[in-house]
Amino acid sequence: MGNCWPKPVDNLPSSNNRPESPVYNNEGTVNRNRHNNNTVDPPPAEGAADEGGGAAVPPNGQIRTQNLKMFTLAELKSATRNFRPDTVLGEGGFGRVFKGYIHEKTYAPSKVGTGMPVAVKKSNPDSEQGLKEWQAEVKFLGKFSHPNLVKLLGYCWEESQFLLVYEYMQKGSLESHLFRKNAGEPIPWDIRIKIAVEAARGLAFLHTTEKQVIYRDFKASNILLDGEFNAKLSDFGLAKLGPVDGNSHVTTKVVGTYGYAAPEYMATGHLYVKSDVYGFGVVLLEIITGLRVLDLHRPSGQTNLVDWARPSLPDKKKLRKLIDPRLLGQYPSKAAYGTAEIILKCLEHDPKCRPDMEQVLTALEKIGSIQMKSKETKLKPKQDHQDRHHRPSHHGNGGVRVCGGYNGNIII
């Protein structure tokens, strides 16, 4: 991608400033800290082949064996005030995520409000799937470093508990800003496109590593935002190595989130690198509409956002009625049309017809450079204030597309 990629970063403290801890060596296994004989070495993640040092570094990301700290359970209890309920940041199938504080250099527990805030993901002890996802997260995030992937600082496996410690992302998930009623001020158009661009960079990085990684669970809740709305992908529990030996796909058990999973994967279990591209298209549609991909509270025929909105995306007049009314018409029309074209290509039924993420990234970067015209900044269309349910009916052949380039030349 040339200069489309940001410069590599590595904000982890150097090994000279950190306590001795188990690290992933070049064979992909874990070395036990010689001073701690009470810990258990985690087995390699299922489906995650050993891929240690020696791999080529893709543009502006790093493949390396990080010195992940092995935290003790006592340390994480102290950092989170014994996992107090008022420190809970979120909850999911894996377990709960707590906010804690640690020393910036030693990673020792700190008092509330001092040191460095972190997010501590604590598993459900009886979850077999949670254990597999924990292993996958350590495997992949322990290996990759990129500005648009959340940084994994360390882990803990003790007393049948398995935990992960991440950098803290101040503004939470994209999902919370798009869909929750108490989310505060709506995200403006330019920030929405910035988030999409940065998420695309993270996904493109995974797809272009020497051994491709399929993220497999791209959705708004897995895009985290820092205090400046910089976006990073999180939750690599379902990530899987891509096809090898000239194969086009890998065959695997269908997991993920309904609505975001690509149709070919849902139907056959065949997972392509471009199955992630479909999920990206779904999230991009959510970003511009402010609507969830699935919502049973919407009127009949509008429950599935993709099925409902797809026929309207090529039609400029209908598209305006789809754009999030909270934007009050403050967006460049040309950028909205271009974004709609990208969404349509990402949502192609045939994965071969979808662009790759590097193409998507290039197109989104061009869209991000489009400025509003002076007359557009003065317009606040009345229809944008109407009830979200007053949307166009979708009839005719507007949604029928052939595999090929865009009329708008957004992607070649």
N, C-alpha and C positions, 0 to 999 in steps of 0.2 A: 504493500500500500504506500510505500515511499513516505513522503512527509505527511500523510494522513494520520500516521500513528504518533502518539505522544512519546516523549522521551521515557526511558526506563526509570523506574524509581525503586528504591529499597529503603524504606523508613524503619526497618527493624533495627533495634540496637545491635551493635557488633557483638560477637561472641565474647570479646574481652570484658564486656560490661554485664554479662549475663551469667547466671548460675549454671553449673554443669547440669545437663539434662539429656535425656535420650534424644537422639537425632536420627533422621533417615539417612542411611549411608548409601553408597552408590549401588548397592544391590536392592535398594528399596525396602530393606528390613529395618527394624528398630533396634538400636543399641541401648542396653539398659545402663542407666547411670550407675557407675561403680560404687557410689556412695549411698545408693538407695536400693536395698534388696527386697523391699516389700511391695514393689510394683510388678505389674504383669505386662509383658510385651504384647501389644495388639497384633493379631494376625493380619496378613494382607487382605485388602478388601476384595470381595468376590468380583471378578471381571476386570480388576485393575491390575494389569500385568506390571511386573517390575520395570520401571522406566527411569532409573536414576541418572546420575551424572553422565556426561558425554554427549547428550542430545544437543542438537543445534538450537540456538536461540532465535525464535521468530522475531520479526520487527517489533521493537519497543515493547517487549515483555520479556520475562526471564523464565527459563526452565532451570531449576537448581534445587539442591537439597538444602532446605532451610533448617536452621537450628531451632526447631520448635521446642518450647519449654514444656516439660512434663510437670504440671502442677499437682500438688497433693490435694486431696479432698478438703483437708483442714484449711489450706490456703484459700481455696475458693469459697468455703463457708465464711471465712473471715472477710474476704473481699466483697461478698454480697450480704453481709450481716445475717449469715445462716439462711440464705435464700428466703429472706423475708418477703411476704406477699406484696408489700409496697415497692419492691424493687423489680417486679415483673414487667418486662417490656413487651412480651407477646407469648403466644401459646400455639402449638400445632401438634401434628401427629407424632413428631419426634419427642416432644416434651415442652418444657417452658424455657424462656430466655429471660435472664436476670441481668440487671445493671450492677456492675461492681467497680471497684477502684483498685489499681495496682500502681506500684512505683514505676516510673517511666524507664528506668535503667535496669533495676534488679528484678522487676516484675513481682516483688513481694507485695502482699496485701497492704492497702492504704486505707486511711480513714475516709469517710464519705466526703466528697468534695475536694479531696486532695489527690495528687498524683494524676494518673491517666484513667479515664473512664473506659470500661470494656463491657462487652456483651458476653455473658456466660450461658451457653446452651446446655441444659441439663436434661438427660434422657429420662424416659419412663423406664424404670429398672427391668420390667418384664417384657419390653418390646424387642422382639427379635429383628424386626425391620429397622428399628431405631439403631440397633447395634451395627447392622450392615451399612446404614447411611452414615453413621459415625465413622466407620472405617473408610468409606469412600471420601468423606470430607477431609480426613487427615491425609489420605493418599493424594488427592488432587490439589487441594489448597495448600498442603505442605510442600508441594512441588512447584507451583506456579506463582509468579509475582507479576502483577500488572496493575496499572492505576485504576482500572475499572473492574477489578475483582476484589472483593472484600478480603482483608488481610487476616489470616489465621495466626494467632500468636502462640497458642499452645493447646494442650489437651490434658485430660485426666482419665485414668481407668483405675478405679479403686472401689472395693466393697460393692461389687456388682453395679457400680455407677460409672457411666461414661459421659464425659463432658467436653465441651469445646470452648475456647476463649478467643474471641474476635475483637478487632478494633470496633469501637462504638460509633455508630452512624447516627448523628444527632437528630436528623429530621425523619428518621424511620423509613417506612416503605413508600414506594410510589402509590401503591394501593390505597394507603391511608389518606393521601392527598387528593386522589381522584374521586374516591367513592364515599368516604365517611362524612356524615353530616357535620361533625364538629371539627372538620379539617382546617377551618379558618379561611383565609383568602384563597381563591382559586389560583392555580399555577398559570402564569401568563404563557402565551404561545411560544415565545422565544425560549423560555425555560423548558417547556415541554419538548421542544425539538432538541435542545441541548441534552436533555436526559436520554432521549431516543438515540442520539448520536453516540453518547458515551456507553450506553448499553450495547449498541451495535459494535463498538470497538472491543468491548469485553468478549462478546460472542464470536466476533471475527478472529480474535486472538486464539480462542480455544479451537476453532476450526482449522487454523493454519499452523498449529504446532506440528512437529515432525510426526507424532502419532496423534491423529485428530481426536479431539474430545467432543462428544455429543452431550450437551448440557441436559437435555431431556425434560426440563421442568421450567421453561422460560415463562414467567408470568409476573404481573405487576407487584405481587407481594414479595417476590424474590429480588426486586431491584431496590436497593437501599440508597439513601441520600444523606450526604453529610451536611454540615451547616451552610455550605455554599451551593447546595443542590447538585453537587457532583455525584454521579451515579456509579454504583458498583454492584456487580452480580453477587448474590449470596446463595447459600444452601446448595451444596454440590452433592447431596446425598444420593441423587439419582443419576449423576453423571456417569458416562460410560465411554470406553474407548471406541473409536470409529472403526469402520471396516478396514481390513488389510488384505494383502495378496490379490489386489485387483477387484475385490468384491465391491458391490455398490451399496450394500447395507449389512447390518447385523440383525440377527433374529433374536428376540428377547421377550420376556414376559412384559405385558403391557402395564406400565405404571405411569404415574404422572397426574395431571389435573385435567379433567374433562372440560372441553371448551378450548383449551390451549393445545392439546395433543393433535398432531397431524392425522388426517383421515386414513392415510395408508398404514400408519402405525396402529391406530385403533382397530383397523379391520384385519390386519395380518400379523402384527407383531414385528414387521419389517421396519427397522429404524435406520433412517438415512441421516447424513449430516444436514441435509436440507429439511429434515423434519423439524429442526430447530427454527428454520426460517419461517415456517408456517406459524409457530408460536410467536415469533417476533411480529409477524403481521397482525396477529390478534391483539397483542399488546399495543401496537401502534394505532390500531383502530380504537382501542379503549382510550388512548392518550388524546386523540383529537375529538372524541365524542364525550368523554367523561362518563361513559356508561360501562357497566360490567359486561363481560362476554355472555354470562348467563344470569338471568334475573327472573325468577318466577313471579315477581310482583308486577312485571310489565304486562301490557295487554296481550291477548292471544295473537300469535304471529310475530311478536317482537321479543319473545323470551330469549331466543338465540341471536345475539348481536350480529354475528357473521352472516347468518342466513338472511336476516332482516335488512342489514345495511348494504350488503354487497351489491345488489342491483342499482343502488343509488349512487355509488361511488363514481362511476364514469359520467354522471350527469351533474353539471356544475350547479344548476338550480337546486336539485335535490340534495346535493352535497352540503350546500349552505345550511339546510335545515337539519343536517346531521351533526354539524360542528357544535361543540359544547356551548350552550347559550351563556354560560358564566363568563365566557370570553368577551361578551358584549360586542361581538363583531370586530374585535381588535386583533386581527391577524391578516397577513398578506394573502389575498385570494390565490395568487399564483402558487404560493407555497402550499396552501391547502390542497389545490388540485394535484400538485406534484406528489404530495404525501399520499393522497388517495390512490394515485397510480402505483406507488410503491406497495401499498397495502394489497391492492389487487394482484400484483405479481407474487407477493409473498404467500398469498392465499390460493394460488393455483392448485388444482386438485392433483395434478401430476408433479411429483417432486422435481422431475427433470426440467420442468418449465419454470421453476422458481429461480430467482437470482441467488448467487452465493452471498454471504454476509459482507464480503469486501465490496461487492457491487452495491449492496444496500447502503453500506456506510458512505461510499462515495456520493451516492445520490442524496442521502440525508444531509451531508455536509454542504452540498450545493443549495439545498432547500434552506438550510440554516443561514445562508448568506443573503437570502431574499428579504428585502426591506419592504415595509408597508408604503404604499403610495400615499401622498398627502391627502387625497380625497378619501382614502379608506380610513385614515385615523379619525376623521370627523363623523364617520358613519356608525351608527349603533342601531342596526335593523330592528324594527319592532318584532319581527318574527322570532328573534333570538330570546325575547322575554316570554314567549308563549310556553304553555305546558309542554314538557318533554314528550308527552304522548301524542301530540299533534305532529306526527311524522308522515312522510309520503308513503302511499301504498306502493307496493313493489310488484308490478306486473310487467308483462312483455319480456323482451329478450335482453334487457340491460345487463344481466349478469352473465350472459354467455360470452366466453372469451376463448381465443385460440392461443396456443403457445407461441410466444414471439415477443418482440420488443415493444416498447411503449410508443403510442402515438406522440406523446409529449417529449420523447427522447430523453427521459429521465435516466433510464438505464439502457445501455446498448447491449 
